[in-house]
Amino acid sequence: MMEIPTLENEIVRLMPLTIENFKKLITISAEKDLLRYSPSSIETFPKLKDYVQNALDLAAADACIPFIIFDKRVNRYAGCTRFGNIDEKNKVIHIGWTWIGREFQGTGLNTAVKYLMINYAFRTMKMEKIEFRIDDRNIRSRKAVEKLGAKLEGILRKNVYLPDGYKRNTCCYGILKEEWFR
């Protein structure tokens, strides 16, 4: 299992998500429609625990790197995120599985999180491409990754079922290392 680092800047601290610290996210995970566009379900304690355990199982298999998000400006836990679909051979990694409480949305926290993760993936992990997968209806998230410089590379049509039975279209975005360090 790879070691999960702590990443930090003046706004946010990303720490390893654990079976102990995830309990700090229970109130946030219960927010209505927080994961409206996600195939995951976290709105009850057992569902959140299963979500975290799944992430930890994948981390143990070196398939993801999960983080809990701490907003340093208000000294509170705000949500979680992770690296996933780690492809060492082709130097490609996904950033996603990100959710933050409503009160943290629009505060610049998510942008600070993404900058930390993108820089770590390119500089430390030596990745050459970062990908994001977003429900085509999630305009807010799509605009956020576009603002980071990610390019829409295509749309996977009706490829993922959501908990409510809806089968979403998934927008695939990417950032190349040479685009990030222009």
C-alpha positions as CSV (number, residue, x, y, z in Angstrom):
1,M,0.0,0.0,0.0
2,M,1.3,3.4,-0.9
3,E,1.7,6.0,1.8
4,I,-1.0,8.7,1.7
5,P,0.6,12.1,2.1
6,T,-0.8,15.2,3.8
7,L,-1.0,18.0,1.3
8,E,-1.4,21.6,2.5
9,N,-1.5,25.2,1.5
10,E,-2.7,28.4,3.3
11,I,-6.4,27.5,2.7
12,V,-6.7,23.7,3.0
13,R,-5.1,20.6,4.5
14,L,-5.8,17.3,2.8
15,M,-5.1,14.4,5.2
16,P,-5.5,10.6,4.7
17,L,-9.1,9.6,5.0
18,T,-9.4,6.9,7.7
19,I,-12.0,4.8,9.4
20,E,-11.5,7.0,12.4
21,N,-11.7,10.5,11.0
22,F,-14.5,10.0,8.5
23,K,-17.0,10.4,11.4
24,K,-16.2,14.2,11.3
25,L,-18.1,14.2,7.9
26,I,-21.4,12.7,9.1
27,T,-23.3,16.0,9.3
28,I,-22.1,17.1,5.9
29,S,-22.8,13.8,4.3
30,A,-26.4,14.0,5.4
31,E,-27.0,17.3,3.5
32,K,-29.8,16.7,1.0
33,D,-28.8,16.2,-2.6
34,L,-25.1,16.7,-1.9
35,L,-24.2,13.8,-4.3
36,R,-27.1,14.4,-6.7
37,Y,-24.9,13.7,-9.7
38,S,-22.8,10.9,-8.2
39,P,-23.2,7.1,-8.3
40,S,-22.3,7.1,-4.6
41,S,-24.6,7.3,-1.7
42,I,-23.4,8.7,1.7
43,E,-26.5,10.2,3.3
44,T,-26.7,7.8,6.3
45,F,-24.0,6.7,8.7
46,P,-23.9,3.1,7.3
47,K,-23.7,4.4,3.7
48,L,-21.0,6.8,4.5
49,K,-19.0,4.1,6.4
50,D,-19.4,1.8,3.4
51,Y,-18.2,4.6,1.0
52,V,-15.2,5.2,3.2
53,Q,-14.4,1.5,3.6
54,N,-14.6,1.0,-0.1
55,A,-12.1,3.9,-0.6
56,L,-9.8,2.4,2.0
57,D,-10.0,-1.0,0.4
58,L,-9.0,0.6,-3.0
59,A,-6.2,2.5,-1.3
60,A,-4.9,-0.8,0.2
61,A,-4.8,-2.1,-3.4
62,D,-2.9,1.0,-4.5
63,A,-5.9,1.9,-6.7
64,C,-6.8,5.3,-5.1
65,I,-5.5,7.9,-2.6
66,P,-8.4,9.2,-0.5
67,F,-8.3,12.4,1.5
68,I,-10.4,14.2,4.1
69,I,-10.6,17.9,3.5
70,F,-10.0,20.4,6.3
71,D,-10.7,24.1,5.7
72,K,-7.9,25.9,7.7
73,R,-9.7,29.3,7.4
74,V,-12.6,28.1,9.6
75,N,-10.9,25.1,11.4
76,R,-13.5,22.6,10.2
77,Y,-13.7,19.5,8.2
78,A,-15.4,20.2,4.9
79,G,-15.6,16.9,2.9
80,C,-13.5,14.5,1.0
81,T,-11.8,13.9,-2.4
82,R,-9.4,11.4,-3.9
83,F,-7.0,10.4,-6.7
84,G,-8.3,7.3,-8.4
85,N,-7.9,5.1,-11.5
86,I,-4.1,5.4,-11.1
87,D,-2.4,4.3,-14.2
88,E,1.4,4.3,-13.5
89,K,2.3,2.8,-16.9
90,N,0.5,5.5,-18.9
91,K,1.1,8.3,-16.3
92,V,-2.7,9.1,-16.1
93,I,-4.7,9.7,-12.9
94,H,-8.2,10.8,-12.1
95,I,-9.2,13.5,-9.5
96,G,-12.7,13.1,-8.3
97,W,-15.1,11.6,-5.7
98,T,-15.0,15.1,-4.4
99,W,-17.8,16.4,-2.2
100,I,-17.8,19.4,0.2
101,G,-20.5,20.8,2.4
102,R,-22.8,23.5,1.0
103,E,-21.3,26.1,3.4
104,F,-17.9,25.6,1.8
105,Q,-19.1,25.7,-1.8
106,G,-18.2,28.9,-3.6
107,T,-15.6,29.9,-1.0
108,G,-12.5,29.0,-3.1
109,L,-11.9,25.8,-1.0
110,N,-12.5,23.4,-3.9
111,T,-10.1,25.4,-6.2
112,A,-7.4,25.3,-3.5
113,V,-8.0,21.5,-3.2
114,K,-7.7,20.9,-6.9
115,Y,-4.5,23.1,-7.2
116,L,-2.8,21.0,-4.4
117,M,-3.8,17.8,-6.0
118,I,-2.9,18.7,-9.6
119,N,0.5,20.0,-8.5
120,Y,1.2,16.9,-6.5
121,A,0.1,14.6,-9.3
122,F,2.3,16.3,-11.9
123,R,5.3,17.2,-9.7
124,T,5.6,14.4,-7.1
125,M,3.8,11.5,-8.8
126,K,5.2,12.4,-12.2
127,M,1.8,12.0,-13.9
128,E,1.5,13.4,-17.4
129,K,-2.3,13.7,-17.6
130,I,-5.1,14.3,-15.1
131,E,-8.7,13.3,-15.9
132,F,-12.0,14.3,-14.4
133,R,-15.4,12.6,-14.9
134,I,-18.5,14.7,-14.4
135,D,-22.2,14.2,-14.9
136,D,-23.1,16.3,-18.0
137,R,-25.9,18.0,-16.0
138,N,-23.5,19.2,-13.3
139,I,-22.8,22.6,-14.8
140,R,-21.2,24.0,-11.7
141,S,-18.5,21.2,-11.5
142,R,-18.0,21.3,-15.3
143,K,-17.3,25.1,-15.1
144,A,-15.0,24.6,-12.2
145,V,-12.7,22.2,-14.0
146,E,-12.9,24.3,-17.1
147,K,-11.7,27.3,-15.1
148,L,-8.7,25.1,-14.0
149,G,-7.9,24.6,-17.7
150,A,-9.3,21.2,-18.2
151,K,-10.5,20.4,-21.7
152,L,-13.6,18.5,-22.6
153,E,-12.4,15.4,-24.4
154,G,-15.7,13.6,-24.9
155,I,-18.9,12.4,-23.4
156,L,-19.6,8.8,-22.5
157,R,-23.3,8.4,-23.2
158,K,-25.5,6.8,-20.6
159,N,-22.7,5.0,-18.9
160,V,-23.3,5.2,-15.2
161,Y,-26.4,4.4,-13.1
162,L,-27.1,6.8,-10.2
163,P,-28.8,5.6,-7.0
164,D,-32.2,7.0,-8.2
165,G,-32.0,4.8,-11.3
166,Y,-31.1,7.6,-13.7
167,K,-28.4,6.6,-16.2
168,R,-26.1,9.6,-16.6
169,N,-24.0,10.9,-19.5
170,T,-20.4,11.4,-18.2
171,C,-18.2,14.3,-19.5
172,C,-14.5,13.4,-19.7
173,Y,-12.1,16.3,-19.0
174,G,-8.4,16.3,-19.1
175,I,-5.4,18.4,-18.3
176,L,-1.9,17.6,-19.8
177,K,1.2,18.4,-17.8
178,E,2.5,20.7,-20.5
179,E,-0.8,22.7,-20.4
180,W,-0.6,23.1,-16.6
181,F,3.0,24.3,-16.6
182,R,2.8,26.8,-19.5
